Amino acid sequence: MQSRTLSRELALLLLGQISDRGTSASGSSAKALPDGGMDVLLQQALTTLHQHVREALDRSAEDLQTAQQELLDSELQEMGEQQLPRVRSHLQAGLVSAEQALNRLSASLELPRLLLLADQDEVRLGAMDRARAVLRQREAIDARLDGVMEGWRLARLPRIDRDILRLAAVDLSDFKTPAAVACNEAVELANRYSDEQGRRMINGVLRRFTAAAVPAES
């Protein structure tokens, strides 16, 4: 795996441990990412991922249990087919929660390897540089991303999806990553940390974002 890819993933985990609100244009939150504090932040990220796994598994179990009960009730009642849409809805919600849990479980299992690789200066410095770039420019990045959202707002996306988009934006502007590479690697991060809806949203937003950036740079 390329050091850039590892750096981006580490930066994503670092950003998840920093408040998403109230960062000033002076970049004061960027000072919350000292080099010596990376290991602490990544350990906090591991704890957070484990919490997400437990919560997603609990939601999945509740939805699947509800679906099972409603399916049983429909079999015992006349006109039980009228309940099938509700059963389907709960099954779908349960499967989505299970997918989120599996994604986050996979990510948490990978984190010890990332912690080891973070000892490499190139990976560590790349992660810090990306995280700091996002924090310094977050308001401007969010405004640009909001500008290509269709019928939606960036603030309404899950935090992990917002940070994936922000990292892709700084990859394009600060690190001169080719658009196709930045988009593909953002989707890969979504495959590991988000869900199907998040992947579709990230892919669509970045397509519009890169298309809008071309005339401005030409």
C-alpha positions as a Markdown table, in Angstrom:
| # | Residue | x | y | z |
|---|---|---|---|---|
| 1 | Met | 0.0 | 0.0 | 0.0 |
| 2 | Gln | 1.4 | 3.4 | -0.9 |
| 3 | Ser | 2.5 | 5.8 | 1.8 |
| 4 | Arg | 0.0 | 8.4 | 0.5 |
| 5 | Thr | -2.9 | 6.0 | 1.0 |
| 6 | Leu | -1.8 | 5.1 | 4.5 |
| 7 | Ser | -1.3 | 8.8 | 5.3 |
| 8 | Arg | -4.8 | 9.6 | 4.2 |
| 9 | Glu | -6.4 | 6.8 | 6.3 |
| 10 | Leu | -4.4 | 7.9 | 9.3 |
| 11 | Ala | -5.4 | 11.5 | 8.7 |
| 12 | Leu | -9.1 | 10.4 | 8.6 |
| 13 | Leu | -8.7 | 8.7 | 12.0 |
| 14 | Leu | -7.0 | 11.7 | 13.4 |
| 15 | Leu | -9.7 | 14.1 | 12.2 |
| 16 | Gly | -12.3 | 12.0 | 13.9 |
| 17 | Gln | -10.8 | 12.8 | 17.3 |
| 18 | Ile | -10.9 | 16.6 | 16.7 |
| 19 | Ser | -14.0 | 18.6 | 17.2 |
| 20 | Asp | -15.9 | 19.2 | 14.0 |
| 21 | Arg | -17.3 | 22.6 | 15.2 |
| 22 | Gly | -15.9 | 26.0 | 15.9 |
| 23 | Thr | -12.5 | 25.9 | 14.2 |
| 24 | Ser | -11.3 | 29.4 | 13.7 |
| 25 | Ala | -9.7 | 30.6 | 10.4 |
| 26 | Ser | -6.4 | 30.9 | 12.3 |
| 27 | Gly | -6.3 | 27.2 | 12.5 |
| 28 | Ser | -6.2 | 26.9 | 16.3 |
| 29 | Ser | -7.5 | 23.4 | 16.2 |
| 30 | Ala | -4.6 | 22.4 | 14.0 |
| 31 | Lys | -2.4 | 22.9 | 17.1 |
| 32 | Ala | -4.3 | 20.0 | 18.7 |
| 33 | Leu | -2.3 | 17.7 | 16.4 |
| 34 | Pro | 1.2 | 17.7 | 17.8 |
| 35 | Asp | 3.5 | 15.0 | 16.4 |
| 36 | Gly | 4.0 | 13.5 | 19.8 |
| 37 | Gly | 0.2 | 13.2 | 20.3 |
| 38 | Met | -0.4 | 11.0 | 17.3 |
| 39 | Asp | -0.3 | 7.7 | 19.2 |
| 40 | Val | -2.7 | 9.0 | 21.8 |
| 41 | Leu | -5.1 | 10.2 | 19.1 |
| 42 | Leu | -5.0 | 6.9 | 17.2 |
| 43 | Gln | -5.6 | 5.0 | 20.4 |
| 44 | Gln | -8.6 | 7.2 | 21.0 |
| 45 | Ala | -9.7 | 6.4 | 17.4 |
| 46 | Leu | -9.5 | 2.7 | 18.1 |
| 47 | Thr | -11.8 | 3.2 | 21.1 |
| 48 | Thr | -14.2 | 5.2 | 19.0 |
| 49 | Leu | -14.3 | 2.6 | 16.3 |
| 50 | His | -15.1 | -0.1 | 18.9 |
| 51 | Gln | -17.9 | 2.0 | 20.2 |
| 52 | His | -19.3 | 2.5 | 16.7 |
| 53 | Val | -19.2 | -1.3 | 16.1 |
| 54 | Arg | -21.1 | -2.0 | 19.3 |
| 55 | Glu | -23.7 | 0.6 | 18.6 |
| 56 | Ala | -24.2 | -0.5 | 15.0 |
| 57 | Leu | -24.5 | -4.2 | 16.0 |
| 58 | Asp | -27.1 | -3.2 | 18.7 |
| 59 | Arg | -29.1 | -1.2 | 16.1 |
| 60 | Ser | -28.9 | -4.1 | 13.7 |
| 61 | Ala | -30.1 | -6.6 | 16.3 |
| 62 | Glu | -33.0 | -4.4 | 17.3 |
| 63 | Asp | -34.1 | -3.9 | 13.7 |
| 64 | Leu | -33.8 | -7.5 | 12.8 |
| 65 | Gln | -35.7 | -8.6 | 15.9 |
| 66 | Thr | -38.5 | -6.1 | 15.1 |
| 67 | Ala | -38.7 | -7.5 | 11.6 |
| 68 | Gln | -38.8 | -11.0 | 12.8 |
| 69 | Gln | -41.6 | -10.2 | 15.2 |
| 70 | Glu | -43.7 | -8.4 | 12.6 |
| 71 | Leu | -43.2 | -11.2 | 10.2 |
| 72 | Leu | -44.4 | -13.6 | 12.8 |
| 73 | Asp | -47.4 | -11.4 | 13.5 |
| 74 | Ser | -48.3 | -11.2 | 9.8 |
| 75 | Glu | -48.4 | -15.0 | 9.6 |
| 76 | Leu | -50.9 | -15.1 | 12.5 |
| 77 | Gln | -53.2 | -12.4 | 11.1 |
| 78 | Glu | -55.5 | -12.1 | 8.2 |
| 79 | Met | -54.2 | -9.7 | 5.5 |
| 80 | Gly | -50.8 | -10.2 | 6.9 |
| 81 | Glu | -49.3 | -9.2 | 3.6 |
| 82 | Gln | -50.1 | -5.6 | 4.5 |
| 83 | Gln | -47.3 | -5.7 | 7.0 |
| 84 | Leu | -44.7 | -6.9 | 4.6 |
| 85 | Pro | -43.5 | -3.4 | 3.6 |
| 86 | Arg | -42.8 | -2.7 | 7.3 |
| 87 | Val | -41.0 | -6.0 | 7.7 |
| 88 | Arg | -38.9 | -5.2 | 4.6 |
| 89 | Ser | -38.1 | -1.7 | 6.0 |
| 90 | His | -36.8 | -3.1 | 9.3 |
| 91 | Leu | -34.9 | -5.9 | 7.5 |
| 92 | Gln | -33.2 | -3.3 | 5.3 |
| 93 | Ala | -32.4 | -1.1 | 8.3 |
| 94 | Gly | -30.9 | -4.0 | 10.1 |
| 95 | Leu | -28.8 | -5.0 | 7.2 |
| 96 | Val | -27.5 | -1.5 | 6.7 |
| 97 | Ser | -26.5 | -1.3 | 10.4 |
| 98 | Ala | -24.8 | -4.7 | 10.2 |
| 99 | Glu | -22.8 | -3.5 | 7.1 |
| 100 | Gln | -21.7 | -0.4 | 9.1 |
| 101 | Ala | -20.7 | -2.6 | 12.0 |
| 102 | Leu | -18.7 | -4.9 | 9.8 |
| 103 | Asn | -16.9 | -2.0 | 8.1 |
| 104 | Arg | -16.0 | -0.4 | 11.4 |
| 105 | Leu | -14.9 | -3.8 | 12.8 |
| 106 | Ser | -12.6 | -4.3 | 9.8 |
| 107 | Ala | -11.2 | -0.8 | 10.3 |
| 108 | Ser | -10.6 | -1.4 | 14.0 |
| 109 | Leu | -8.8 | -4.7 | 13.2 |
| 110 | Glu | -6.6 | -2.8 | 10.7 |
| 111 | Leu | -5.7 | 0.0 | 13.2 |
| 112 | Pro | -2.8 | -1.9 | 15.0 |
| 113 | Arg | -1.1 | -2.3 | 11.6 |
| 114 | Leu | -1.6 | 1.3 | 10.8 |
| 115 | Leu | -0.2 | 2.2 | 14.2 |
| 116 | Leu | 2.9 | 0.2 | 13.4 |
| 117 | Leu | 3.2 | 1.8 | 9.9 |
| 118 | Ala | 2.8 | 5.2 | 11.4 |
| 119 | Asp | 6.3 | 4.8 | 12.8 |
| 120 | Gln | 7.5 | 5.5 | 9.3 |
| 121 | Asp | 8.3 | 9.1 | 9.1 |
| 122 | Glu | 6.8 | 9.5 | 5.6 |
| 123 | Val | 3.5 | 8.1 | 6.6 |
| 124 | Arg | 3.3 | 9.9 | 9.9 |
| 125 | Leu | 4.2 | 13.3 | 8.4 |
| 126 | Gly | 1.9 | 12.8 | 5.5 |
| 127 | Ala | -1.0 | 12.1 | 7.9 |
| 128 | Met | -0.2 | 15.1 | 10.0 |
| 129 | Asp | 0.1 | 17.4 | 7.0 |
| 130 | Arg | -3.2 | 16.3 | 5.6 |
| 131 | Ala | -5.1 | 16.6 | 8.9 |
| 132 | Arg | -3.6 | 20.0 | 9.5 |
| 133 | Ala | -4.5 | 21.1 | 5.9 |
| 134 | Val | -8.1 | 20.1 | 6.5 |
| 135 | Leu | -8.3 | 21.9 | 9.8 |
| 136 | Arg | -6.7 | 25.1 | 8.5 |
| 137 | Gln | -9.1 | 25.4 | 5.6 |
| 138 | Arg | -12.2 | 23.6 | 6.8 |
| 139 | Glu | -14.6 | 26.5 | 6.5 |
| 140 | Ala | -13.5 | 27.2 | 2.9 |
| 141 | Ile | -13.5 | 23.5 | 2.0 |
| 142 | Asp | -17.0 | 23.0 | 3.5 |
| 143 | Ala | -18.3 | 26.0 | 1.5 |
| 144 | Arg | -16.9 | 24.6 | -1.8 |
| 145 | Leu | -18.3 | 21.2 | -1.1 |
| 146 | Asp | -21.7 | 22.7 | -0.1 |
| 147 | Gly | -21.7 | 24.4 | -3.5 |
| 148 | Val | -21.9 | 21.1 | -5.3 |
| 149 | Met | -24.3 | 19.3 | -3.0 |
| 150 | Glu | -27.6 | 18.7 | -4.7 |
| 151 | Gly | -30.6 | 19.1 | -2.4 |
| 152 | Trp | -28.5 | 18.3 | 0.6 |
| 153 | Arg | -26.0 | 20.0 | 3.0 |
| 154 | Leu | -22.6 | 18.8 | 4.0 |
| 155 | Ala | -23.5 | 19.2 | 7.7 |
| 156 | Arg | -26.2 | 16.6 | 7.3 |
| 157 | Leu | -23.7 | 13.9 | 6.3 |
| 158 | Pro | -22.2 | 11.6 | 8.9 |
| 159 | Arg | -18.9 | 12.9 | 10.3 |
| 160 | Ile | -16.8 | 10.2 | 8.6 |
| 161 | Asp | -18.3 | 11.0 | 5.2 |
| 162 | Arg | -17.6 | 14.8 | 5.7 |
| 163 | Asp | -14.0 | 14.1 | 6.6 |
| 164 | Ile | -13.5 | 11.7 | 3.6 |
| 165 | Leu | -14.7 | 14.5 | 1.3 |
| 166 | Arg | -12.5 | 17.1 | 3.0 |
| 167 | Leu | -9.4 | 15.0 | 2.7 |
| 168 | Ala | -10.2 | 14.5 | -1.0 |
| 169 | Ala | -10.5 | 18.2 | -1.4 |
| 170 | Val | -7.1 | 19.0 | 0.1 |
| 171 | Asp | -5.6 | 16.1 | -1.9 |
| 172 | Leu | -6.7 | 18.0 | -5.0 |
| 173 | Ser | -5.7 | 21.5 | -3.9 |
| 174 | Asp | -2.7 | 21.1 | -1.6 |
| 175 | Phe | -1.1 | 17.8 | -2.6 |
| 176 | Lys | -1.8 | 17.9 | -6.3 |
| 177 | Thr | -3.2 | 14.4 | -6.4 |
| 178 | Pro | -4.8 | 13.6 | -9.8 |
| 179 | Ala | -8.6 | 13.9 | -9.7 |
| 180 | Ala | -9.2 | 10.3 | -10.7 |
| 181 | Val | -6.8 | 9.0 | -7.9 |
| 182 | Ala | -8.3 | 11.3 | -5.2 |
| 183 | Cys | -11.8 | 10.2 | -6.1 |
| 184 | Asn | -11.0 | 6.5 | -6.2 |
| 185 | Glu | -9.1 | 6.6 | -2.9 |
| 186 | Ala | -12.0 | 8.5 | -1.3 |
| 187 | Val | -14.4 | 5.8 | -2.4 |
| 188 | Glu | -12.0 | 3.2 | -1.0 |
| 189 | Leu | -12.0 | 4.9 | 2.3 |
| 190 | Ala | -15.8 | 5.0 | 2.2 |
| 191 | Asn | -15.8 | 1.2 | 1.5 |
| 192 | Arg | -13.9 | 0.7 | 4.7 |
| 193 | Tyr | -15.6 | 3.3 | 7.0 |
| 194 | Ser | -19.0 | 4.2 | 5.5 |
| 195 | Asp | -21.9 | 2.4 | 3.9 |
| 196 | Glu | -23.5 | 2.0 | 0.5 |
| 197 | Gln | -25.4 | 5.3 | 0.8 |
| 198 | Gly | -22.2 | 7.1 | 1.9 |
| 199 | Arg | -20.2 | 5.6 | -1.0 |
| 200 | Arg | -22.8 | 6.8 | -3.5 |
| 201 | Met | -23.0 | 10.3 | -2.0 |
| 202 | Ile | -19.2 | 10.7 | -1.8 |
| 203 | Asn | -18.7 | 9.5 | -5.4 |
| 204 | Gly | -21.4 | 11.9 | -6.7 |
| 205 | Val | -20.2 | 14.9 | -4.7 |
| 206 | Leu | -16.6 | 14.4 | -5.8 |
| 207 | Arg | -17.5 | 14.0 | -9.4 |
| 208 | Arg | -19.3 | 17.4 | -9.3 |
| 209 | Phe | -16.6 | 18.9 | -7.2 |
| 210 | Thr | -13.8 | 18.0 | -9.6 |
| 211 | Ala | -15.9 | 19.1 | -12.6 |
| 212 | Ala | -16.5 | 22.5 | -11.0 |
| 213 | Ala | -12.8 | 22.9 | -10.3 |
| 214 | Val | -11.6 | 22.3 | -13.9 |
| 215 | Pro | -12.9 | 25.6 | -15.3 |
| 216 | Ala | -11.5 | 27.6 | -12.3 |
| 217 | Glu | -8.0 | 26.1 | -12.9 |
| 218 | Ser | -8.0 | 26.4 | -16.7 |
